């Protein structure tokens, strides 16, 4: 779990947080960058944000591979609000959504794609956490989203994983509320890579070298401790991205 002041963020797979490696805190920019392992085709993931002792109206916005996915408000606790949100899917309508999954990046030798733009944020999950001013409720608008297609094999972006959308499923009704940026509080970037690339990360000092397995002593047998996972008491949220200098749209997931 990444923790910065009273804000924390983490990626869950199968209900448990992924380990984070090579954490880099850039205090001058209120930014944290780290690496997490990904497994293509088998892992649906969720993005979790918690703001403890929150005294402001704040909102978190989640981007995957450089594209806006979802977001939502965290209400000050003195207004009986929850201190956490969870982004697990892209809303495709007011009552349907598609989950987020790690997938392999398709490579091609089609020279017609050689000059195609490849997002500099491919292979990244980004969380932007802002102090905001809430606005008015508006009709639902689905985010504009297009999955990453094939990339030329000679592309300089040496990435082997991307995010794809899962099957469509029904969900509780989404509502939307506008919000205006006041102050950016934190940016967290999770760079996801397959387990097979960890040797390269270790060679670059971005992931720790594996520690030798300890030899258990007689006194330690039967006393292994189980690691704890963060409390998953979160709410699913979604919202619509717009120009950063304009009012931002946040979609709060509510039951009608």
Helices and strands as residue ranges (DSSP letters): E 2-4, E 7-13, E 16-17, E 20-26, G 27-29, E 31-38, E 45-51, E 58-64, E 67-74, G 77-79, E 84-87, E 89-91, E 96-104, E 107-108, G 111-113, E 124-138, E 151-152, E 161-170, E 174-194, G 195-197, H 198-203, G 218-220, E 237-238, E 248-253
